[in-house]
Amino acid sequence: MGTPTRLELIALQGIGAVSAGDDLGAIVEASLAATGLALRDGDVIAVAQKIVSKSENRYVLLEDVVPSARALELAPKCDKDPRLVEIVLRESRAVLRAVPGVIVVEDNRGLVLANAGIDRSNVDLDATGRERVLLLPSNPDESAAGLRKSLAARCGADVGVIINDSLGRAWRLGTVGVAIGVAGLPGLHDRRGEADLQGRPLLITEVGMADELAAAASVVMGQAAEGRPVVLIRGVTWPRRDGNARELQRPQAKDLFR
C-alpha cells in the first residue's frame, strides 16, 4: 500500500457537551450511529484534544492557584494573569520565550508550544460559577490507545486514533491541526530507501503522517464554534503499525534553533 489518492473526511454528528468522566468510546459509537456510519478496519478517528481533556477532568480552578515567584516575574513580561503563568510553569519542563501575549515552552509531554496548550476558549465556568482553564491530557498517546481499544470492543473494527490540537508553527503564521496523541498508525512514516521518479533512493524523506491527517481533519472540525470535535478519516492506505505521537518530536540534539 502506498500514498492514498483519495481521502474521505466526515464530521460525526450528535456530539454535545462533554463532561468529566464521560466515556468517549460510547460517545463516538453513538455519533457514528447518528451519522449513519459503521467503522471499518483501517479507518482513522481524529478527536479534538479539548473533549479528551474534558472527559479526563483536566480542569484547574484559577482561584486555587497561588503564583510562585517565577510566575510573578514572568507575568508582566507576557501580560498574563500570574495564576495562569503559574499553571503554565507547572505544565512545562522549560520556558523558551516570554513575550507580550505568549509564553513558549517545552511542556511536560515534550511538545514545544504556546502557553503549554492551556485553554480558556470554549471552557465553561464550573458548577458554582468559578473560572477554570483546561489542560492538555496528561498522556495523549495513552488516551488515544484507550479510545482505540474501546472502539475495537464496541464496534469490532481495527482503527487508528489521532488526538489533535491546533498549534502555531515556527516561521509560519496561523495555526494548523497537529497530532499530539496517536495509536494504531505511525506518527512518522519513514520513506528513506524508497525510489523517486528517477529511481534514486530517498535519503531523508520522513513523512509526518499523523500530523498530515490531523491537519486534514482540522479543516473539517473547524477551530471556533463549529462543534464538530470528531472526524472519521477513510481511505488511508499508508503502511499501518501501532505508532505514537512522540515519534514526531524532534530530539533536542537535532534541533538547530534551540
CYANA upper distance limits for C-alpha pairs under 8 A (distance plus 0.5 A):
  1 MET  CA    237 THR  CA      6.07
  1 MET  CA    238 TRP  CA      6.34
  1 MET  CA    239 PRO  CA      6.71
  2 GLY  CA    237 THR  CA      6.35
  2 GLY  CA    238 TRP  CA      5.66
  2 GLY  CA    239 PRO  CA      7.62
  3 THR  CA    236 VAL  CA      8.39
  3 THR  CA    237 THR  CA      6.66
  3 THR  CA    238 TRP  CA      6.20
  4 PRO  CA    235 GLY  CA      7.15
  4 PRO  CA    236 VAL  CA      6.45
  4 PRO  CA    237 THR  CA      5.85
  4 PRO  CA    238 TRP  CA      7.52
  6 ARG  CA    235 GLY  CA      6.86
  7 LEU  CA    233 ILE  CA      7.37
  7 LEU  CA    234 ARG  CA      6.31
  7 LEU  CA    235 GLY  CA      5.37
  7 LEU  CA    236 VAL  CA      7.15
  8 GLU  CA    232 LEU  CA      8.37
  8 GLU  CA    233 ILE  CA      6.22
  8 GLU  CA    234 ARG  CA      5.51
  8 GLU  CA    235 GLY  CA      6.82
  9 LEU  CA    216 ALA  CA      8.44
  9 LEU  CA    217 ALA  CA      7.25
  9 LEU  CA    220 VAL  CA      7.71
  9 LEU  CA    231 VAL  CA      6.95
  9 LEU  CA    232 LEU  CA      6.14
  9 LEU  CA    233 ILE  CA      5.18
  9 LEU  CA    234 ARG  CA      6.96
 10 ILE  CA    220 VAL  CA      7.92
 10 ILE  CA    231 VAL  CA      5.92
 10 ILE  CA    232 LEU  CA      5.61
 10 ILE  CA    233 ILE  CA      7.15
 11 ALA  CA    220 VAL  CA      6.90
 11 ALA  CA    221 MET  CA      7.16
 11 ALA  CA    228 ARG  CA      6.52
 11 ALA  CA    229 PRO  CA      8.14
 11 ALA  CA    230 VAL  CA      6.49
 11 ALA  CA    231 VAL  CA      4.87
 11 ALA  CA    232 LEU  CA      6.87
 12 LEU  CA     28 VAL  CA      8.50
 12 LEU  CA     31 SER  CA      6.26
 12 LEU  CA     32 LEU  CA      6.73
 12 LEU  CA     34 ALA  CA      8.34
 12 LEU  CA     35 THR  CA      6.42
 12 LEU  CA    228 ARG  CA      7.33
 12 LEU  CA    229 PRO  CA      8.43
 12 LEU  CA    230 VAL  CA      6.27
 12 LEU  CA    231 VAL  CA      6.30
 12 LEU  CA    232 LEU  CA      7.51
 13 GLN  CA     31 SER  CA      5.98
 13 GLN  CA     32 LEU  CA      7.91
 13 GLN  CA     34 ALA  CA      6.67
 13 GLN  CA     35 THR  CA      5.99
 13 GLN  CA    228 ARG  CA      7.77
 14 GLY  CA     30 ALA  CA      8.43
 14 GLY  CA     31 SER  CA      5.96
 14 GLY  CA     34 ALA  CA      6.87
 14 GLY  CA     35 THR  CA      8.28
 15 ILE  CA     27 ILE  CA      7.49
 15 ILE  CA     28 VAL  CA      8.42
 15 ILE  CA     31 SER  CA      6.72
 15 ILE  CA    227 GLY  CA      8.29
 15 ILE  CA    228 ARG  CA      7.88
 15 ILE  CA    229 PRO  CA      8.20
 16 GLY  CA    227 GLY  CA      8.34
 18 VAL  CA     22 ASP  CA      7.05
 18 VAL  CA     51 ILE  CA      6.53
 18 VAL  CA     54 LYS  CA      6.83
 18 VAL  CA     55 SER  CA      6.79
 19 SER  CA     54 LYS  CA      6.19
 19 SER  CA     55 SER  CA      5.89
 19 SER  CA     57 ASN  CA      8.10
 20 ALA  CA     54 LYS  CA      5.91
 20 ALA  CA     55 SER  CA      4.72
 20 ALA  CA     56 GLU  CA      6.20
 20 ALA  CA     57 ASN  CA      5.12
 21 GLY  CA     55 SER  CA      5.57
 21 GLY  CA     56 GLU  CA      6.69
 21 GLY  CA     57 ASN  CA      7.42
 22 ASP  CA     27 ILE  CA      8.48
 22 ASP  CA     55 SER  CA      5.70
 23 ASP  CA     27 ILE  CA      6.85
 23 ASP  CA     55 SER  CA      7.70
 24 LEU  CA     28 VAL  CA      6.52
 24 LEU  CA     52 VAL  CA      8.08
 24 LEU  CA     55 SER  CA      7.78
 24 LEU  CA    147 LEU  CA      7.42
 25 GLY  CA     29 GLU  CA      6.59
 25 GLY  CA    147 LEU  CA      6.33
 25 GLY  CA    150 SER  CA      5.93
 25 GLY  CA    151 LEU  CA      6.18
 25 GLY  CA    154 ARG  CA      8.10
 26 ALA  CA     30 ALA  CA      6.64
 26 ALA  CA    154 ARG  CA      8.36
 27 ILE  CA     31 SER  CA      6.63
 28 VAL  CA     32 LEU  CA      6.57
 28 VAL  CA    230 VAL  CA      8.11
 29 GLU  CA     33 ALA  CA      7.00
 29 GLU  CA    151 LEU  CA      7.83
 29 GLU  CA    154 ARG  CA      7.71
 29 GLU  CA    155 CYS  CA      7.70
 30 ALA  CA     34 ALA  CA      6.71
 31 SER  CA     35 THR  CA      6.57
 32 LEU  CA     36 GLY  CA      6.64
 32 LEU  CA     37 LEU  CA      5.60
 32 LEU  CA     38 ALA  CA      6.82
 32 LEU  CA     39 LEU  CA      8.31
 33 ALA  CA     37 LEU  CA      6.26
 33 ALA  CA     38 ALA  CA      7.57
 38 ALA  CA    155 CYS  CA      8.11
 39 LEU  CA     43 ASP  CA      7.17
 39 LEU  CA    155 CYS  CA      7.05
 39 LEU  CA    156 GLY  CA      8.45
 39 LEU  CA    157 ALA  CA      6.56
 39 LEU  CA    159 VAL  CA      8.33
 40 ARG  CA    157 ALA  CA      6.00
 40 ARG  CA    158 ASP  CA      7.72
 40 ARG  CA    159 VAL  CA      7.81
 41 ASP  CA    157 ALA  CA      5.43
 41 ASP  CA    158 ASP  CA      5.15
 41 ASP  CA    159 VAL  CA      6.15
 42 GLY  CA    157 ALA  CA      8.45
 42 GLY  CA    158 ASP  CA      6.73
 42 GLY  CA    159 VAL  CA      5.70
 42 GLY  CA    160 GLY  CA      7.44
 42 GLY  CA    234 ARG  CA      8.01
 42 GLY  CA    235 GLY  CA      8.27
 42 GLY  CA    236 VAL  CA      7.48
 43 ASP  CA    158 ASP  CA      8.10
 43 ASP  CA    159 VAL  CA      5.53
 43 ASP  CA    160 GLY  CA      6.88
 43 ASP  CA    232 LEU  CA      7.55
 43 ASP  CA    233 ILE  CA      6.46
 43 ASP  CA    234 ARG  CA      5.58
 43 ASP  CA    235 GLY  CA      7.63
 43 ASP  CA    236 VAL  CA      7.59
 44 VAL  CA    159 VAL  CA      5.94
 44 VAL  CA    160 GLY  CA      4.95
 44 VAL  CA    161 VAL  CA      6.06
 44 VAL  CA    162 ILE  CA      7.83
 44 VAL  CA    232 LEU  CA      6.48
 44 VAL  CA    233 ILE  CA      5.49
 44 VAL  CA    234 ARG  CA      7.02
 44 VAL  CA    236 VAL  CA      8.19
 45 ILE  CA    159 VAL  CA      7.71
 45 ILE  CA    160 GLY  CA      6.73
 45 ILE  CA    161 VAL  CA      5.36
 45 ILE  CA    162 ILE  CA      6.74
 45 ILE  CA    230 VAL  CA      7.46
 45 ILE  CA    231 VAL  CA      6.36
 45 ILE  CA    232 LEU  CA      5.33
 45 ILE  CA    233 ILE  CA      6.64
 46 ALA  CA    161 VAL  CA      6.34
 46 ALA  CA    162 ILE  CA      5.11
 46 ALA  CA    163 ILE  CA      6.32
 46 ALA  CA    164 ASN  CA      7.24
 46 ALA  CA    214 ALA  CA      7.27
 46 ALA  CA    217 ALA  CA      7.07
 46 ALA  CA    230 VAL  CA      6.20
 46 ALA  CA    231 VAL  CA      5.66
 46 ALA  CA    232 LEU  CA      6.93
 46 ALA  CA    233 ILE  CA      7.83
 47 VAL  CA     51 ILE  CA      8.10
 47 VAL  CA     52 VAL  CA      8.04
 47 VAL  CA    161 VAL  CA      8.07
 47 VAL  CA    162 ILE  CA      6.67
 47 VAL  CA    163 ILE  CA      5.41
 47 VAL  CA    164 ASN  CA      6.67
 47 VAL  CA    229 PRO  CA      6.31
 47 VAL  CA    230 VAL  CA      5.11
 47 VAL  CA    231 VAL  CA      7.11
 48 ALA  CA     52 VAL  CA      7.45
 48 ALA  CA    163 ILE  CA      6.31
 48 ALA  CA    164 ASN  CA      5.73
 48 ALA  CA    165 ASP  CA      6.71
 48 ALA  CA    229 PRO  CA      5.47
 48 ALA  CA    230 VAL  CA      6.87
 49 GLN  CA     53 SER  CA      6.65
 49 GLN  CA    136 LEU  CA      7.52
 49 GLN  CA    137 PRO  CA      8.05
 49 GLN  CA    163 ILE  CA      6.06
 49 GLN  CA    164 ASN  CA      6.00
 49 GLN  CA    165 ASP  CA      6.00
 50 LYS  CA     54 LYS  CA      6.62
 50 LYS  CA    134 LEU  CA      8.34
 50 LYS  CA    136 LEU  CA      8.08
 50 LYS  CA    165 ASP  CA      8.38
 51 ILE  CA     55 SER  CA      6.55
 51 ILE  CA    229 PRO  CA      7.73
 52 VAL  CA     56 GLU  CA      6.74
 52 VAL  CA    137 PRO  CA      7.37
 52 VAL  CA    143 SER  CA      8.14
 52 VAL  CA    163 ILE  CA      8.43
 53 SER  CA     57 ASN  CA      6.67
 53 SER  CA     58 ARG  CA      5.77
 53 SER  CA     59 TYR  CA      8.45
 53 SER  CA    134 LEU  CA      7.50
 53 SER  CA    135 LEU  CA      7.15
 53 SER  CA    136 LEU  CA      6.35
 53 SER  CA    137 PRO  CA      5.66
 54 LYS  CA     58 ARG  CA      6.54
 54 LYS  CA     59 TYR  CA      7.87
 54 LYS  CA    134 LEU  CA      7.94
 56 GLU  CA    137 PRO  CA      7.68
 58 ARG  CA    134 LEU  CA      6.21
 58 ARG  CA    135 LEU  CA      5.84
 58 ARG  CA    136 LEU  CA      7.53
 58 ARG  CA    137 PRO  CA      7.24
 59 TYR  CA    132 ARG  CA      6.81
 59 TYR  CA    133 VAL  CA      6.15
 59 TYR  CA    134 LEU  CA      5.16
 59 TYR  CA    135 LEU  CA      6.77
 60 VAL  CA     64 ASP  CA      8.28
 60 VAL  CA    132 ARG  CA      5.90
 60 VAL  CA    133 VAL  CA      5.97
 60 VAL  CA    134 LEU  CA      7.00
 60 VAL  CA    135 LEU  CA      8.14
 61 LEU  CA     65 VAL  CA      7.66
 61 LEU  CA    130 ARG  CA      7.52
 61 LEU  CA    131 GLU  CA      6.58
 61 LEU  CA    132 ARG  CA      4.77
 61 LEU  CA    133 VAL  CA      7.13
 62 LEU  CA     83 ARG  CA      6.89
 62 LEU  CA     84 LEU  CA      7.77
 62 LEU  CA    131 GLU  CA      6.63
 62 LEU  CA    132 ARG  CA      5.97
 62 LEU  CA    133 VAL  CA      7.65
 63 GLU  CA    130 ARG  CA      8.28
 63 GLU  CA    131 GLU  CA      8.09
 65 VAL  CA     83 ARG  CA      6.17
 65 VAL  CA     86 GLU  CA      7.95
 65 VAL  CA     87 ILE  CA      8.13
 66 VAL  CA     83 ARG  CA      6.88
 66 VAL  CA     86 GLU  CA      8.04
 67 PRO  CA     71 ALA  CA      6.08
 67 PRO  CA     72 LEU  CA      6.83
 67 PRO  CA     82 PRO  CA      6.31
 67 PRO  CA     83 ARG  CA      5.73
 67 PRO  CA     85 VAL  CA      8.10
 67 PRO  CA     86 GLU  CA      5.74
 68 SER  CA     72 LEU  CA      6.78
 68 SER  CA     86 GLU  CA      6.96
 69 ALA  CA     73 GLU  CA      6.68
 70 ARG  CA     74 LEU  CA      6.74
 70 ARG  CA     86 GLU  CA      8.40
 71 ALA  CA     75 ALA  CA      6.40
 71 ALA  CA     82 PRO  CA      6.09
 71 ALA  CA     83 ARG  CA      7.95
 71 ALA  CA     85 VAL  CA      5.89
 71 ALA  CA     86 GLU  CA      5.57
 71 ALA  CA     89 LEU  CA      7.89
 72 LEU  CA     76 PRO  CA      8.03
 72 LEU  CA     82 PRO  CA      6.10
 73 GLU  CA     77 LYS  CA      8.13
 74 LEU  CA     78 CYS  CA      6.97
 74 LEU  CA     82 PRO  CA      8.27
 74 LEU  CA     85 VAL  CA      7.80
 74 LEU  CA     98 ALA  CA      7.68
 75 ALA  CA     79 ASP  CA      6.14
 75 ALA  CA     80 LYS  CA      5.63
 75 ALA  CA     81 ASP  CA      6.78
 75 ALA  CA     82 PRO  CA      5.62
 75 ALA  CA     85 VAL  CA      6.79
 76 PRO  CA     80 LYS  CA      7.23
 77 LYS  CA     98 ALA  CA      6.91
 77 LYS  CA     99 VAL  CA      6.28
 77 LYS  CA    100 PRO  CA      6.40
 78 CYS  CA     98 ALA  CA      6.20
 78 CYS  CA     99 VAL  CA      5.24
 78 CYS  CA    100 PRO  CA      4.36
 78 CYS  CA    101 GLY  CA      5.57
 78 CYS  CA    102 VAL  CA      6.19
 78 CYS  CA    103 ILE  CA      7.12
 79 ASP  CA    100 PRO  CA      5.90
 79 ASP  CA    101 GLY  CA      6.34
 80 LYS  CA     84 LEU  CA      7.43
 80 LYS  CA     85 VAL  CA      7.23
 80 LYS  CA    101 GLY  CA      7.44
 81 ASP  CA     85 VAL  CA      6.92
 82 PRO  CA     86 GLU  CA      6.63
 83 ARG  CA     87 ILE  CA      6.97
 84 LEU  CA     88 VAL  CA      6.81
 85 VAL  CA     89 LEU  CA      6.73
 85 VAL  CA    115 ASN  CA      8.45
 86 GLU  CA     90 ARG  CA      6.78
 87 ILE  CA     91 GLU  CA      6.77
 88 VAL  CA     92 SER  CA      6.76
 88 VAL  CA    115 ASN  CA      6.31
 88 VAL  CA    116 ALA  CA      6.04
 88 VAL  CA    118 ILE  CA      7.62
 89 LEU  CA     93 ARG  CA      8.18
 89 LEU  CA     94 ALA  CA      8.39
 89 LEU  CA     95 VAL  CA      8.21
 91 GLU  CA    107 ASP  CA      6.24
 91 GLU  CA    108 ASN  CA      6.17
 91 GLU  CA    116 ALA  CA      6.76
 92 SER  CA    105 VAL  CA      6.79
 92 SER  CA    106 GLU  CA      6.26
 92 SER  CA    107 ASP  CA      4.28
 92 SER  CA    108 ASN  CA      5.39
 92 SER  CA    116 ALA  CA      7.02
 93 ARG  CA    105 VAL  CA      7.90
 93 ARG  CA    106 GLU  CA      6.12
 93 ARG  CA    107 ASP  CA      5.85
 93 ARG  CA    108 ASN  CA      5.97
 93 ARG  CA    110 GLY  CA      8.35
 94 ALA  CA    105 VAL  CA      6.16
 94 ALA  CA    106 GLU  CA      5.80
 94 ALA  CA    107 ASP  CA      7.50
 95 VAL  CA    103 ILE  CA      7.64
 95 VAL  CA    104 VAL  CA      6.72
 95 VAL  CA    105 VAL  CA      4.94
 95 VAL  CA    106 GLU  CA      7.03
 96 LEU  CA    103 ILE  CA      8.13
 96 LEU  CA    104 VAL  CA      5.98
 96 LEU  CA    105 VAL  CA      5.66
 96 LEU  CA    106 GLU  CA      7.58
 97 ARG  CA    103 ILE  CA      6.24
 97 ARG  CA    104 VAL  CA      5.51
 97 ARG  CA    105 VAL  CA      7.46
 98 ALA  CA    102 VAL  CA      6.65
 98 ALA  CA    103 ILE  CA      4.97
 98 ALA  CA    104 VAL  CA      6.88
 99 VAL  CA    103 ILE  CA      6.94
102 VAL  CA    114 ALA  CA      6.68
102 VAL  CA    115 ASN  CA      6.84
103 ILE  CA    114 ALA  CA      6.03
103 ILE  CA    115 ASN  CA      5.65
104 VAL  CA    112 VAL  CA      7.47
104 VAL  CA    113 LEU  CA      6.02
104 VAL  CA    114 ALA  CA      4.88
104 VAL  CA    115 ASN  CA      6.49
104 VAL  CA    116 ALA  CA      7.93
105 VAL  CA    111 LEU  CA      8.43
105 VAL  CA    112 VAL  CA      6.08
105 VAL  CA    113 LEU  CA      6.24
105 VAL  CA    114 ALA  CA      6.75
105 VAL  CA    115 ASN  CA      7.24
105 VAL  CA    116 ALA  CA      6.70
106 GLU  CA    110 GLY  CA      6.17
106 GLU  CA    111 LEU  CA      5.94
106 GLU  CA    112 VAL  CA      4.89
106 GLU  CA    113 LEU  CA      7.14
106 GLU  CA    116 ALA  CA      7.91
107 ASP  CA    111 LEU  CA      5.86
107 ASP  CA    112 VAL  CA      6.87
107 ASP  CA    113 LEU  CA      7.98
107 ASP  CA    116 ALA  CA      6.10
109 ARG  CA    138 SER  CA      8.13
109 ARG  CA    139 ASN  CA      7.67
110 GLY  CA    246 ARG  CA      8.49
110 GLY  CA    249 GLN  CA      7.73
111 LEU  CA    249 GLN  CA      7.58
112 VAL  CA    116 ALA  CA      8.36
113 LEU  CA    117 GLY  CA      7.12
113 LEU  CA    167 LEU  CA      7.30
113 LEU  CA    168 GLY  CA      7.73
114 ALA  CA    167 LEU  CA      8.36
114 ALA  CA    168 GLY  CA      8.21
116 ALA  CA    135 LEU  CA      8.45
116 ALA  CA    136 LEU  CA      8.42
117 GLY  CA    135 LEU  CA      7.10
117 GLY  CA    136 LEU  CA      6.64
118 ILE  CA    133 VAL  CA      7.21
118 ILE  CA    134 LEU  CA      6.20
118 ILE  CA    135 LEU  CA      5.35
118 ILE  CA    136 LEU  CA      7.17
119 ASP  CA    123 VAL  CA      8.06
119 ASP  CA    133 VAL  CA      6.23
119 ASP  CA    134 LEU  CA      5.73
119 ASP  CA    135 LEU  CA      7.17
120 ARG  CA    132 ARG  CA      7.93
120 ARG  CA    133 VAL  CA      5.65
120 ARG  CA    134 LEU  CA      7.08
123 VAL  CA    132 ARG  CA      7.86
123 VAL  CA    133 VAL  CA      7.23
123 VAL  CA    134 LEU  CA      7.52
124 ASP  CA    131 GLU  CA      8.15
124 ASP  CA    132 ARG  CA      8.06
125 LEU  CA    129 GLY  CA      5.62
125 LEU  CA    130 ARG  CA      5.81
125 LEU  CA    131 GLU  CA      5.49
125 LEU  CA    132 ARG  CA      6.68
126 ASP  CA    130 ARG  CA      5.85
126 ASP  CA    131 GLU  CA      7.18
126 ASP  CA    132 ARG  CA      7.47
136 LEU  CA    140 PRO  CA      8.35
137 PRO  CA    143 SER  CA      7.99
139 ASN  CA    143 SER  CA      6.81
139 ASN  CA    181 GLY  CA      8.30
140 PRO  CA    144 ALA  CA      6.60
140 PRO  CA    163 ILE  CA      7.42
140 PRO  CA    180 ILE  CA      6.68
140 PRO  CA    181 GLY  CA      4.85
140 PRO  CA    182 VAL  CA      7.95
141 ASP  CA    145 ALA  CA      6.69
141 ASP  CA    180 ILE  CA      7.85
141 ASP  CA    181 GLY  CA      4.68
141 ASP  CA    182 VAL  CA      5.75
141 ASP  CA    183 ALA  CA      7.00
141 ASP  CA    244 ASN  CA      6.47
141 ASP  CA    245 ALA  CA      6.94
141 ASP  CA    246 ARG  CA      8.49
142 GLU  CA    146 GLY  CA      6.66
142 GLU  CA    181 GLY  CA      8.04
143 SER  CA    147 LEU  CA      6.81
143 SER  CA    181 GLY  CA      7.71
144 ALA  CA    148 ARG  CA      6.64
144 ALA  CA    161 VAL  CA      6.16
144 ALA  CA    162 ILE  CA      6.88
144 ALA  CA    163 ILE  CA      6.91
144 ALA  CA    181 GLY  CA      6.26
144 ALA  CA    182 VAL  CA      6.13
144 ALA  CA    183 ALA  CA      5.96
145 ALA  CA    149 LYS  CA      6.70
145 ALA  CA    161 VAL  CA      7.85
145 ALA  CA    182 VAL  CA      7.79
145 ALA  CA    183 ALA  CA      5.58
145 ALA  CA    184 GLY  CA      8.07
146 GLY  CA    150 SER  CA      6.72
147 LEU  CA    151 LEU  CA      6.63
147 LEU  CA    161 VAL  CA      7.80
148 ARG  CA    152 ALA  CA      6.70
148 ARG  CA    158 ASP  CA      8.43
148 ARG  CA    159 VAL  CA      7.12
148 ARG  CA    160 GLY  CA      7.13
148 ARG  CA    161 VAL  CA      6.47
148 ARG  CA    183 ALA  CA      7.39
148 ARG  CA    184 GLY  CA      7.92
149 LYS  CA    153 ALA  CA      6.85
150 SER  CA    154 ARG  CA      6.61
151 LEU  CA    155 CYS  CA      5.97
151 LEU  CA    156 GLY  CA      7.65
151 LEU  CA    157 ALA  CA      7.61
151 LEU  CA    159 VAL  CA      8.33
152 ALA  CA    156 GLY  CA      5.27
152 ALA  CA    157 ALA  CA      5.53
152 ALA  CA    158 ASP  CA      6.38
152 ALA  CA    159 VAL  CA      7.83
153 ALA  CA    157 ALA  CA      8.43
158 ASP  CA    184 GLY  CA      8.46
159 VAL  CA    184 GLY  CA      6.91
160 GLY  CA    182 VAL  CA      8.08
160 GLY  CA    183 ALA  CA      6.18
160 GLY  CA    184 GLY  CA      4.72
160 GLY  CA    185 LEU  CA      5.99
161 VAL  CA    181 GLY  CA      8.42
161 VAL  CA    182 VAL  CA      6.26
161 VAL  CA    183 ALA  CA      5.73
161 VAL  CA    184 GLY  CA      6.87
161 VAL  CA    185 LEU  CA      8.12
162 ILE  CA    179 ALA  CA      6.60
162 ILE  CA    180 ILE  CA      8.08
162 ILE  CA    181 GLY  CA      6.12
162 ILE  CA    182 VAL  CA      5.19
162 ILE  CA    183 ALA  CA      7.18
162 ILE  CA    210 ALA  CA      7.58
162 ILE  CA    214 ALA  CA      7.43
163 ILE  CA    179 ALA  CA      6.22
163 ILE  CA    180 ILE  CA      6.27
163 ILE  CA    181 GLY  CA      5.19
163 ILE  CA    182 VAL  CA      6.90
163 ILE  CA    214 ALA  CA      8.32
164 ASN  CA    177 GLY  CA      6.51
164 ASN  CA    178 VAL  CA      5.77
164 ASN  CA    179 ALA  CA      4.95
164 ASN  CA    180 ILE  CA      6.10
164 ASN  CA    181 GLY  CA      7.38
164 ASN  CA    214 ALA  CA      6.24
164 ASN  CA    218 SER  CA      8.31
165 ASP  CA    176 VAL  CA      8.50
165 ASP  CA    177 GLY  CA      5.96
165 ASP  CA    178 VAL  CA      5.95
165 ASP  CA    179 ALA  CA      7.09
165 ASP  CA    180 ILE  CA      7.20
166 SER  CA    175 THR  CA      6.14
166 SER  CA    176 VAL  CA      5.67
166 SER  CA    177 GLY  CA      5.02
166 SER  CA    178 VAL  CA      6.57
166 SER  CA    218 SER  CA      8.35
166 SER  CA    223 GLN  CA      8.05
167 LEU  CA    175 THR  CA      5.52
167 LEU  CA    176 VAL  CA      6.20
167 LEU  CA    177 GLY  CA      7.00
167 LEU  CA    178 VAL  CA      7.02
168 GLY  CA    172 ARG  CA      8.14
168 GLY  CA    173 LEU  CA      7.59
168 GLY  CA    174 GLY  CA      6.51
168 GLY  CA    175 THR  CA      4.89
168 GLY  CA    176 VAL  CA      7.12
169 ARG  CA    173 LEU  CA      7.43
169 ARG  CA    174 GLY  CA      7.97
169 ARG  CA    175 THR  CA      7.43
176 VAL  CA    215 ALA  CA      6.34
176 VAL  CA    218 SER  CA      7.79
177 GLY  CA    211 ASP  CA      7.55
177 GLY  CA    214 ALA  CA      5.68
177 GLY  CA    215 ALA  CA      4.55
177 GLY  CA    216 ALA  CA      7.97
177 GLY  CA    217 ALA  CA      7.95
177 GLY  CA    218 SER  CA      5.73
178 VAL  CA    210 ALA  CA      8.22
178 VAL  CA    211 ASP  CA      5.37
178 VAL  CA    212 GLU  CA      8.17
178 VAL  CA    214 ALA  CA      5.84
178 VAL  CA    215 ALA  CA      6.51
179 ALA  CA    187 GLY  CA      8.48
179 ALA  CA    210 ALA  CA      6.28
179 ALA  CA    211 ASP  CA      5.50
179 ALA  CA    214 ALA  CA      6.05
179 ALA  CA    245 ALA  CA      6.88
180 ILE  CA    245 ALA  CA      6.10
180 ILE  CA    246 ARG  CA      8.47
181 GLY  CA    244 ASN  CA      6.99
181 GLY  CA    245 ALA  CA      5.58
182 VAL  CA    186 PRO  CA      8.17
182 VAL  CA    187 GLY  CA      7.01
182 VAL  CA    210 ALA  CA      7.71
182 VAL  CA    243 GLY  CA      7.07
182 VAL  CA    244 ASN  CA      5.01
182 VAL  CA    245 ALA  CA      5.60
183 ALA  CA    242 ASP  CA      6.24
183 ALA  CA    243 GLY  CA      6.30
183 ALA  CA    244 ASN  CA      6.16
184 GLY  CA    240 ARG  CA      7.65
184 GLY  CA    241 ARG  CA      6.44
184 GLY  CA    242 ASP  CA      4.65
184 GLY  CA    243 GLY  CA      6.65
185 LEU  CA    210 ALA  CA      8.15
185 LEU  CA    240 ARG  CA      5.58
185 LEU  CA    241 ARG  CA      5.44
185 LEU  CA    242 ASP  CA      5.49
185 LEU  CA    243 GLY  CA      5.75
185 LEU  CA    244 ASN  CA      8.00
186 PRO  CA    209 MET  CA      7.18
186 PRO  CA    210 ALA  CA      7.18
186 PRO  CA    240 ARG  CA      6.88
186 PRO  CA    241 ARG  CA      6.25
186 PRO  CA    242 ASP  CA      6.69
186 PRO  CA    243 GLY  CA      4.75
186 PRO  CA    244 ASN  CA      6.94
187 GLY  CA    208 GLY  CA      6.80
187 GLY  CA    209 MET  CA      6.22
187 GLY  CA    210 ALA  CA      5.30
187 GLY  CA    211 ASP  CA      7.90
187 GLY  CA    243 GLY  CA      6.04
187 GLY  CA    244 ASN  CA      5.75
187 GLY  CA    245 ALA  CA      5.69
187 GLY  CA    246 ARG  CA      8.04
187 GLY  CA    247 GLU  CA      6.28
187 GLY  CA    248 LEU  CA      6.62
188 LEU  CA    206 GLU  CA      7.03
188 LEU  CA    207 VAL  CA      6.24
188 LEU  CA    208 GLY  CA      5.33
188 LEU  CA    209 MET  CA      6.00
188 LEU  CA    210 ALA  CA      7.39
188 LEU  CA    243 GLY  CA      8.32
188 LEU  CA    247 GLU  CA      6.48
188 LEU  CA    248 LEU  CA      6.53
189 HIS  CA    206 GLU  CA      6.13
189 HIS  CA    207 VAL  CA      5.47
189 HIS  CA    208 GLY  CA      6.87
189 HIS  CA    209 MET  CA      6.33
190 ASP  CA    205 THR  CA      7.17
190 ASP  CA    206 GLU  CA      4.95
190 ASP  CA    207 VAL  CA      6.83
191 ARG  CA    202 LEU  CA      7.43
191 ARG  CA    204 ILE  CA      8.44
191 ARG  CA    205 THR  CA      6.05
191 ARG  CA    206 GLU  CA      6.10
191 ARG  CA    207 VAL  CA      7.77
192 ARG  CA    201 PRO  CA      7.62
192 ARG  CA    202 LEU  CA      5.39
192 ARG  CA    203 LEU  CA      5.65
192 ARG  CA    204 ILE  CA      6.36
192 ARG  CA    205 THR  CA      6.00
192 ARG  CA    206 GLU  CA      7.33
193 GLY  CA    201 PRO  CA      5.48
193 GLY  CA    202 LEU  CA      5.65
193 GLY  CA    203 LEU  CA      6.86
194 GLU  CA    201 PRO  CA      5.83
194 GLU  CA    202 LEU  CA      6.02
195 ALA  CA    199 GLY  CA      5.31
195 ALA  CA    200 ARG  CA      5.67
195 ALA  CA    201 PRO  CA      4.88
195 ALA  CA    202 LEU  CA      6.42
196 ASP  CA    200 ARG  CA      5.92
196 ASP  CA    201 PRO  CA      6.73
196 ASP  CA    202 LEU  CA      6.95
208 GLY  CA    212 GLU  CA      6.67
208 GLY  CA    248 LEU  CA      7.23
209 MET  CA    213 LEU  CA      6.89
210 ALA  CA    214 ALA  CA      6.52
210 ALA  CA    245 ALA  CA      8.07
211 ASP  CA    215 ALA  CA      6.56
212 GLU  CA    216 ALA  CA      6.81
213 LEU  CA    217 ALA  CA      6.64
213 LEU  CA    233 ILE  CA      8.49
214 ALA  CA    218 SER  CA      6.57
215 ALA  CA    219 VAL  CA      7.14
216 ALA  CA    220 VAL  CA      7.69
217 ALA  CA    221 MET  CA      6.67
217 ALA  CA    231 VAL  CA      6.63
217 ALA  CA    233 ILE  CA      7.92
218 SER  CA    222 GLY  CA      6.25
218 SER  CA    223 GLN  CA      7.78
220 VAL  CA    228 ARG  CA      8.18
220 VAL  CA    231 VAL  CA      7.80
221 MET  CA    226 GLU  CA      7.42
221 MET  CA    227 GLY  CA      7.94
221 MET  CA    228 ARG  CA      5.43
221 MET  CA    229 PRO  CA      6.25
221 MET  CA    230 VAL  CA      7.57
221 MET  CA    231 VAL  CA      7.40
222 GLY  CA    226 GLU  CA      6.34
222 GLY  CA    227 GLY  CA      8.43
222 GLY  CA    228 ARG  CA      7.67
243 GLY  CA    247 GLU  CA      8.09
245 ALA  CA    249 GLN  CA      7.99
250 ARG  CA    254 LYS  CA      7.04
250 ARG  CA    255 ASP  CA      6.98
251 PRO  CA    255 ASP  CA      6.93
252 GLN  CA    258 ARG  CA      7.96
